Amino acid sequence: MALIVQKFGGTSVGSIERIEAVADLVVKTKQQGHQVVVVLSAMSGETNRLINLAKQIDSRPSSRELDVLLSTGEQVSIALLAMAIIKRGHSAVSLLADQVNILTDNMFGKARVEEVAATRLKHELEHNRIAIIAGFQGRDIEGNVTTLGRGGTDTSAVEIAGAIKADECQIYTDVDGVYTTDPRVEPNARRLSHVTFAEMLELASLGAKVLHIRSVESAGKHNVPLRVLSSFKPDEGTLISFEESDVTSNVVSGIAFNRDECLIKVHGMPQGTKHLAKVLKLFADNGIEIDMINQINHKVEKVDYAFTVHLNDYLNALDLLTAEQQQFDAHAIDGLTNVAKVSAVGMGMKSHSGVASLFFDSLAQENIDVMFVATSEIKISVLIDEKYLELAVRALHKTFLTENE
Amino acid sequence: MALIVQKFGGTSVGSIERIEAVADLVVKTKQQGHQVVVVLSAMSGETNRLINLAKQIDSRPSSRELDVLLSTGEQVSIALLAMAIIKRGHSAVSLLADQVNILTDNMFGKARVEEVAATRLKHELEHNRIAIIAGFQGRDIEGNVTTLGRGGTDTSAVEIAGAIKADECQIYTDVDGVYTTDPRVEPNARRLSHVTFAEMLELASLGAKVLHIRSVESAGKHNVPLRVLSSFKPDEGTLISFEESDVTSNVVSGIAFNRDECLIKVHGMPQGTKHLAKVLKLFADNGIEIDMINQINHKVEKVDYAFTVHLNDYLNALDLLTAEQQQFDAHAIDGLTNVAKVSAVGMGMKSHSGVASLFFDSLAQENIDVMFVATSEIKISVLIDEKYLELAVRALHKTFLTENE
């Protein structure tokens, strides 16, 4: 008997038929002898319907009241699922954030979970009930309703799993696991049976469609094994845990990529960390996150700096730098949007040498130039011309991940 | 400066436009220097939408979970109204049942309010905020969500007004007050500027469309003056309080009527209270409420009993009595559905004699026979053939309530 948390997203509970299917799945897990806690999102479309009502009143509605409004979405889905499970002859109880004491900070719309009390949940499980909890929502210390923002229900599920020391937190979604790369780019992409938390964090740009990065971080922190599976055709899915797989012999677990990065260059600035610090402060003060940073020394006294930022911040970043160009004593400022980042990620890199060599060889054979390199213990990332992205992904996948027949 | 509770029903918040209009009305009251607490129903149609979702899953859904589901309706309307008021530059805060500590018993779907804590509300009012509370819902001692059933939001408003010792509880609805009788039957019906709680309870069959009887009882218990007004064209409406009006000189305040009563007769039963008690126990055990009871002595040893029951209970009551006819030693059992009850209600009856005489004179002049009579200190009710109902109402209204030009 295991203690299992099952999280179902909006499309998984998007209609009465889907809710009935989820009820069958939950009951099946219970009948296998497990204790089950379920965490739900709102029915798909419901959150947008509610936001639309709010926008009709105020284009920038009160964030406190928006959270009160949006949190009704999950309340509806948990009540309906509880009814469906009860109809199947099992005990079930729906629980709201205040009933399980999901304590968050008071950042309405993007609150962070501070604590989940296990007492009430343990009580329900001891009485053989299936507990069905509203995801995405919490209460601050004053009892105000809060919501957790994007990917919030994943975070709820992981925090709850951590609080009750669940054996596994299963994330049911509309894809059936984490893949070696995006199958739309590389038809030979394979589903991974297992990845580590460290790999999953690096694979976030792949996993973003599957798991919100914050929930992966939380799962790592609480040491709760995560499993990503499809609610439409549930099978083994992909397990994410601290243990390194001894089954897969791949050095590299996945090829991730990101089309949303842009390159910004500041030419001919005076050398010295204090000048770079000024530029970085300007970005930080304006909420612009930098992914990669590069420094090119031309002469003794002058350097070029290159940064990558998200496409959404590109124009803003260029404007800010241009306005301060004189203060920075920079020769010129320019940028590129038609770039993309491609990365190879794998725990095996730590112990296997020669990965970087194979990586650049693969790209060189396709005549793909690299503008930028960034590495970590388990990752190599490069920035390339966006038009070569698919080619680069396929080349790297073939080198590291395509199994020999 | 007064402390005012304003309650708005489903049609009053039935659309974004209506919510905007309510926001204007609330803000206007605030600007007049009053402290305002608002209690809302769900947007009209929303509760039915939610019930329909539940019924798709289970024709008899779990009552606990149905309450979790239905309570989202009010949560949506309070958040939207708070947004609309904040947009108008005033401070407002939406509050759920658990945030105001509306404690109820655990009768899901028809819970009774046991206590409302004034602390949180007083705190919001002291900080100059408009408090907007979800009506219709509460929490039991274990923190489960409960709902109050039919007319629940009126009850919420009155209980809250009682807890904070409000100067007035205003019930905004789609009619503009309490009338001397139904204007669809008697075009000369006038709106009453003032009635007493005692009269309002007797006028319930008129007031049922306006106020739920339980909320009138609660208002009387807490001694909170109630005012019924239209949210579509707000004016003075009708005030309901303990004070007797010294403005209106009418002995009778209103003519109430009810088409939903039926007559049941048990013929030729043995005399004696114990036999009647058996019949009454049969009704009570089966949840059938009796309105009027009459006893007709034919001979020394045999009596006929007549009862009136609600139309919904008529067939059930007849079946039950027929099944037990032998045990009751009754000669025959029959009934009539084409009957109606008409009543004259007024505090003035206590001190004015001759009301009964005028009452029966009016009916006699129209050749209307009376089957049944019941009286209280402030009411005379009779049961008549349903086909004479409108005629009886007009005749009585003319006698007691039509003002001389």
Interface residues (C-beta under 8 A of the other chain):
Chain A: I16 I19 E20 L50 L53 A54 Q56 I57 D58 P61 S62 R64 E65 L66 V68 L69 S71 T72 Q75 V76 I78 A79 L80 A82 M83 A84 I86 K87 V93 S94 L96 D98 Q99 G143 N144 V145
Chain B: I16 I19 E20 L50 L53 A54 Q56 I57 D58 P61 S62 R64 E65 L66 V68 L69 S71 T72 Q75 V76 I78 A79 L80 A82 M83 A84 I86 K87 V93 S94 L96 D98 Q99 G143 N144 V145
